[in-house]
Amino acid sequence: MKKILLASTLLVMITTGFTSCKKDWSCSCTDQNGNTTSIAINNETLLNARAKCKNMDYSVGVASESCALQ
């Protein structure tokens, strides 16, 4: 019983820790020429930072840039 309680408590702590803690993130974007730019995303949760970084991707004609959260 103690093991189940400990495991469930640990699971809840890990789950909420990754989604609710706000901190500073870095979004690294690379263009078609291989140039890399790092953009700061401050005081955001992991999910919000990931969404903001993904929104920085663009593709217009032959120009494109892909971004990934660091």
PyRosetta script that sets phi, psi and omega in degrees:
from pyrosetta import init, pose_from_sequence

init()
pose = pose_from_sequence("MKKILLASTLLVMITTGFTSCKKDWSCSCTDQNGNTTSIAINNETLLNARAKCKNMDYSVGVASESCALQ")
pose.set_psi(1, -40.7)
pose.set_omega(1, -180.0)
pose.set_phi(2, -65.0)
pose.set_psi(2, -36.0)
pose.set_omega(2, -179.9)
pose.set_phi(3, -66.9)
pose.set_psi(3, -39.5)
pose.set_omega(3, 178.8)
pose.set_phi(4, -65.8)
pose.set_psi(4, -43.2)
pose.set_omega(4, 179.2)
pose.set_phi(5, -64.2)
pose.set_psi(5, -43.5)
pose.set_omega(5, 179.0)
pose.set_phi(6, -64.0)
pose.set_psi(6, -44.3)
pose.set_omega(6, -179.2)
pose.set_phi(7, -65.1)
pose.set_psi(7, -42.2)
pose.set_omega(7, -179.7)
pose.set_phi(8, -68.9)
pose.set_psi(8, -37.4)
pose.set_omega(8, 176.9)
pose.set_phi(9, -64.0)
pose.set_psi(9, -43.7)
pose.set_omega(9, 178.4)
pose.set_phi(10, -62.6)
pose.set_psi(10, -42.1)
pose.set_omega(10, 179.2)
pose.set_phi(11, -62.6)
pose.set_psi(11, -42.1)
pose.set_omega(11, 178.8)
pose.set_phi(12, -65.2)
pose.set_psi(12, -42.4)
pose.set_omega(12, 179.9)
pose.set_phi(13, -63.0)
pose.set_psi(13, -42.5)
pose.set_omega(13, -179.9)
pose.set_phi(14, -67.4)
pose.set_psi(14, -45.3)
pose.set_omega(14, -178.4)
pose.set_phi(15, -62.1)
pose.set_psi(15, -48.0)
pose.set_omega(15, -179.0)
pose.set_phi(16, -73.7)
pose.set_psi(16, -28.8)
pose.set_omega(16, 179.5)
pose.set_phi(17, -65.4)
pose.set_psi(17, -35.9)
pose.set_omega(17, -178.6)
pose.set_phi(18, -81.2)
pose.set_psi(18, -22.0)
pose.set_omega(18, -174.6)
pose.set_phi(19, -105.6)
pose.set_psi(19, -22.1)
pose.set_omega(19, -172.6)
pose.set_phi(20, -111.9)
pose.set_psi(20, -15.1)
pose.set_omega(20, -179.1)
pose.set_phi(21, -77.4)
pose.set_psi(21, 126.4)
pose.set_omega(21, 177.3)
pose.set_phi(22, -92.1)
pose.set_psi(22, 134.4)
pose.set_omega(22, 176.6)
pose.set_phi(23, -155.7)
pose.set_psi(23, -178.9)
pose.set_omega(23, -178.9)
pose.set_phi(24, -90.7)
pose.set_psi(24, 137.5)
pose.set_omega(24, -178.5)
pose.set_phi(25, -125.2)
pose.set_psi(25, 166.2)
pose.set_omega(25, 176.4)
pose.set_phi(26, -128.3)
pose.set_psi(26, 130.1)
pose.set_omega(26, 178.2)
pose.set_phi(27, -107.5)
pose.set_psi(27, 119.4)
pose.set_omega(27, -178.2)
pose.set_phi(28, -101.8)
pose.set_psi(28, 120.0)
pose.set_omega(28, -178.3)
pose.set_phi(29, -114.1)
pose.set_psi(29, 136.0)
pose.set_omega(29, 179.8)
pose.set_phi(30, -122.4)
pose.set_psi(30, 128.7)
pose.set_omega(30, 179.0)
pose.set_phi(31, -89.8)
pose.set_psi(31, 179.9)
pose.set_omega(31, -175.4)
pose.set_phi(32, -66.6)
pose.set_psi(32, -16.8)
pose.set_omega(32, 177.9)
pose.set_phi(33, -89.8)
pose.set_psi(33, -3.5)
pose.set_omega(33, -179.7)
pose.set_phi(34, 91.3)
pose.set_psi(34, 3.5)
pose.set_omega(34, 177.7)
pose.set_phi(35, -75.6)
pose.set_psi(35, 133.2)
pose.set_omega(35, -177.7)
pose.set_phi(36, -112.0)
pose.set_psi(36, 135.9)
pose.set_omega(36, 177.6)
pose.set_phi(37, -125.2)
pose.set_psi(37, 136.4)
pose.set_omega(37, 177.5)
pose.set_phi(38, -107.5)
pose.set_psi(38, 128.8)
pose.set_omega(38, -177.6)
pose.set_phi(39, -120.1)
pose.set_psi(39, 129.0)
pose.set_omega(39, -179.3)
pose.set_phi(40, -79.9)
pose.set_psi(40, 136.3)
pose.set_omega(40, 172.0)
pose.set_phi(41, -122.0)
pose.set_psi(41, 106.9)
pose.set_omega(41, -171.4)
pose.set_phi(42, -99.5)
pose.set_psi(42, 144.4)
pose.set_omega(42, 172.5)
pose.set_phi(43, 53.8)
pose.set_psi(43, 52.3)
pose.set_omega(43, 179.3)
pose.set_phi(44, -129.4)
pose.set_psi(44, 155.5)
pose.set_omega(44, 173.1)
pose.set_phi(45, -75.4)
pose.set_psi(45, 165.9)
pose.set_omega(45, 179.9)
pose.set_phi(46, -58.7)
pose.set_psi(46, -46.6)
pose.set_omega(46, -177.5)
pose.set_phi(47, -63.9)
pose.set_psi(47, -43.5)
pose.set_omega(47, 179.0)
pose.set_phi(48, -67.2)
pose.set_psi(48, -41.4)
pose.set_omega(48, 179.0)
pose.set_phi(49, -63.9)
pose.set_psi(49, -41.0)
pose.set_omega(49, 178.8)
pose.set_phi(50, -62.6)
pose.set_psi(50, -42.1)
pose.set_omega(50, 179.3)
pose.set_phi(51, -65.9)
pose.set_psi(51, -43.5)
pose.set_omega(51, 179.2)
pose.set_phi(52, -63.0)
pose.set_psi(52, -41.0)
pose.set_omega(52, 179.9)
pose.set_phi(53, -65.5)
pose.set_psi(53, -43.0)
pose.set_omega(53, 179.3)
pose.set_phi(54, -63.6)
pose.set_psi(54, -34.3)
pose.set_omega(54, 178.4)
pose.set_phi(55, -68.7)
pose.set_psi(55, -14.7)
pose.set_omega(55, 178.3)
pose.set_phi(56, -80.8)
pose.set_psi(56, -13.8)
pose.set_omega(56, 174.8)
pose.set_phi(57, -62.8)
pose.set_psi(57, 143.4)
pose.set_omega(57, 172.7)
pose.set_phi(58, -150.6)
pose.set_psi(58, 157.4)
pose.set_omega(58, 176.1)
pose.set_phi(59, -148.3)
pose.set_psi(59, 113.1)
pose.set_omega(59, 179.6)
pose.set_phi(60, -131.3)
pose.set_psi(60, 113.0)
pose.set_omega(60, -177.5)
pose.set_phi(61, 60.2)
pose.set_psi(61, -122.6)
pose.set_omega(61, 179.3)
pose.set_phi(62, -92.2)
pose.set_psi(62, -13.1)
pose.set_omega(62, 179.6)
pose.set_phi(63, -81.9)
pose.set_psi(63, 131.4)
pose.set_omega(63, 177.3)
pose.set_phi(64, -148.4)
pose.set_psi(64, 155.5)
pose.set_omega(64, 178.5)
pose.set_phi(65, -145.0)
pose.set_psi(65, 133.5)
pose.set_omega(65, 177.5)
pose.set_phi(66, -115.6)
pose.set_psi(66, 139.8)
pose.set_omega(66, -175.9)
pose.set_phi(67, -123.5)
pose.set_psi(67, 146.9)
pose.set_omega(67, 178.6)
pose.set_phi(68, -140.9)
pose.set_psi(68, 140.3)
pose.set_omega(68, 179.0)
pose.set_phi(69, -74.3)
pose.set_psi(69, 132.4)
pose.set_omega(69, 179.6)
pose.set_phi(70, -106.1)
pose.dump_pdb("model.pdb")
